Amino acid sequence: MTTLQITLLLLSVCAVYAFTAGLITRNYSQVDRLWSVLPPVYVLIWAFDFGKYPLFWLTAIPVVMWGVRLTWNFSRRGGFAFSWKKGFYEEDYRWPILREKIPNRFLFELFNLFFITGFQLGLVFLFTYPVYLTGLAAAEGCSIQGIHIVLALVHLVLLILETIADNQQFAYHARKKDASDPDYKRLSLGFNTFGLWRFSRHPNYVCEMTQWVVVMLFAFFTLGSFNVFFLAAPVLIILFMGSTVMAEIITTSKYSRFKDWKKATPPWIPFIDWPFRAKNRKIFFDSLK
């Protein structure tokens, strides 16, 4: 059995587990717990074939670092909370809302099978697969070029920025209920407007998506041609677009000032439309003085 076949078998086993666990427990965050774990595992399995090639490791190591960091961040937020009675019991806040919108159990389990489990786990494999393609090219004689070093550095910078964004978000939620904090008026908004979050409503999403675009570009410049599997990165962006819309609908319903914040700050890319938001930003921040 090849390393690619082993990872496809692992994907299949995880899909059966995630669907069955969701079906039995009605906790649909099984894929959420696998999201950051599987790409590093795939890459390390493929390393048995390509581990002797520095070009492979130049794209593989940032992926492993991404997985370790994101798993740690998910864990400290309680994502892997476990009890022998309930199993893994934490669930993303969006799944209960979707269950309310799809009250028919049979229809929701179809949604669980085809989207939550099948589509998402398939996408995780596909946006990691360019690392395998890079390994194949390395085995055929491709070596490290300047563009590979640049992309690896960009990947690391994005990883650092995502770490900063997640740490700032974690710190915000730890502070926001402290009435003695001098920034309490701003903290009590219910959403983060500090640090990187001051310039983007979702800086962590920006860094997350762009890292996988970098992995795709790394393989593209290695192969020198387009591969259909590169479409996984744009599909990931579309998925994040949908996730952003849903998350912001929920946030707007919970926090009255979020609609003003949406006018003041771009959802993803900082500064892209800064001149058009300058007036709204000034009004927003002046209201907090």
KAJOPE-V750373 format. One record per residue. N is the residue number from 1. RES is the residue in one small letter. PHI is phi in whole degrees, 0 to 359 (none if undefined). Layout:
[[N:RES:PHI] [N:RES:PHI]]
//
This chain:
[[1:m:none] [2:t:283] [3:t:295] [4:l:295] [5:q:295] [6:i:296] [7:t:290] [8:l:293] [9:l:295] [10:l:299] [11:l:302] [12:s:295] [13:v:298] [14:c:295] [15:a:295] [16:v:298] [17:y:299] [18:a:298] [19:f:294] [20:t:295] [21:a:297] [22:g:295] [23:l:298] [24:i:281] [25:t:267] [26:r:63] [27:n:256] [28:y:256] [29:s:262] [30:q:299] [31:v:292] [32:d:303] [33:r:284] [34:l:267] [35:w:306] [36:s:269] [37:v:273] [38:l:293] [39:p:305] [40:p:297] [41:v:295] [42:y:304] [43:v:299] [44:l:290] [45:i:292] [46:w:295] [47:a:296] [48:f:296] [49:d:269] [50:f:241] [51:g:296] [52:k:273] [53:y:253] [54:p:303] [55:l:300] [56:f:298] [57:w:292] [58:l:295] [59:t:262] [60:a:284] [61:i:299] [62:p:300] [63:v:294] [64:v:297] [65:m:298] [66:w:303] [67:g:294] [68:v:297] [69:r:294] [70:l:291] [71:t:296] [72:w:297] [73:n:294] [74:f:296] [75:s:292] [76:r:291] [77:r:272] [78:g:91] [79:g:296] [80:f:255] [81:a:305] [82:f:219] [83:s:222] [84:w:294] [85:k:280] [86:k:258] [87:g:75] [88:f:285] [89:y:249] [90:e:285] [91:e:222] [92:d:303] [93:y:297] [94:r:281] [95:w:293] [96:p:299] [97:i:294] [98:l:292] [99:r:296] [100:e:292] [101:k:282] [102:i:237] [103:p:291] [104:n:290] [105:r:299] [106:f:298] [107:l:295] [108:f:292] [109:e:290] [110:l:295] [111:f:298] [112:n:299] [113:l:293] [114:f:271] [115:f:257] [116:i:304] [117:t:268] [118:g:298] [119:f:296] [120:q:292] [121:l:292] [122:g:297] [123:l:295] [124:v:302] [125:f:296] [126:l:290] [127:f:282] [128:t:271] [129:y:304] [130:p:305] [131:v:296] [132:y:295] [133:l:299] [134:t:297] [135:g:298] [136:l:300] [137:a:296] [138:a:297] [139:a:294] [140:e:270] [141:g:115] [142:c:292] [143:s:236] [144:i:291] [145:q:244] [146:g:303] [147:i:296] [148:h:293] [149:i:295] [150:v:300] [151:l:294] [152:a:297] [153:l:293] [154:v:299] [155:h:301] [156:l:294] [157:v:298] [158:l:297] [159:l:296] [160:i:296] [161:l:295] [162:e:295] [163:t:298] [164:i:299] [165:a:299] [166:d:294] [167:n:295] [168:q:295] [169:q:293] [170:f:296] [171:a:294] [172:y:300] [173:h:293] [174:a:285] [175:r:265] [176:k:295] [177:k:260] [178:d:274] [179:a:293] [180:s:276] [181:d:291] [182:p:300] [183:d:262] [184:y:300] [185:k:300] [186:r:284] [187:l:295] [188:s:285] [189:l:300] [190:g:101] [191:f:221] [192:n:279] [193:t:232] [194:f:252] [195:g:59] [196:l:297] [197:w:289] [198:r:289] [199:f:253] [200:s:210] [201:r:287] [202:h:217] [203:p:296] [204:n:293] [205:y:297] [206:v:302] [207:c:293] [208:e:299] [209:m:297] [210:t:293] [211:q:299] [212:w:282] [213:v:295] [214:v:297] [215:v:301] [216:m:296] [217:l:295] [218:f:302] [219:a:291] [220:f:300] [221:f:289] [222:t:285] [223:l:283] [224:g:79] [225:s:204] [226:f:283] [227:n:231] [228:v:302] [229:f:291] [230:f:293] [231:l:292] [232:a:299] [233:a:295] [234:p:299] [235:v:295] [236:l:300] [237:i:297] [238:i:298] [239:l:299] [240:f:293] [241:m:300] [242:g:296] [243:s:296] [244:t:296] [245:v:300] [246:m:296] [247:a:299] [248:e:283] [249:i:297] [250:i:294] [251:t:296] [252:t:297] [253:s:288] [254:k:266] [255:y:233] [256:s:295] [257:r:276] [258:f:294] [259:k:297] [260:d:288] [261:w:294] [262:k:297] [263:k:284] [264:a:268] [265:t:222] [266:p:293] [267:p:291] [268:w:233] [269:i:279] [270:p:296] [271:f:68] [272:i:296] [273:d:230] [274:w:306] [275:p:301] [276:f:281] [277:r:252] [278:a:303] [279:k:295] [280:n:295] [281:r:295] [282:k:297] [283:i:298] [284:f:297] [285:f:287] [286:d:295] [287:s:290] [288:l:263] [289:k:282]]
//
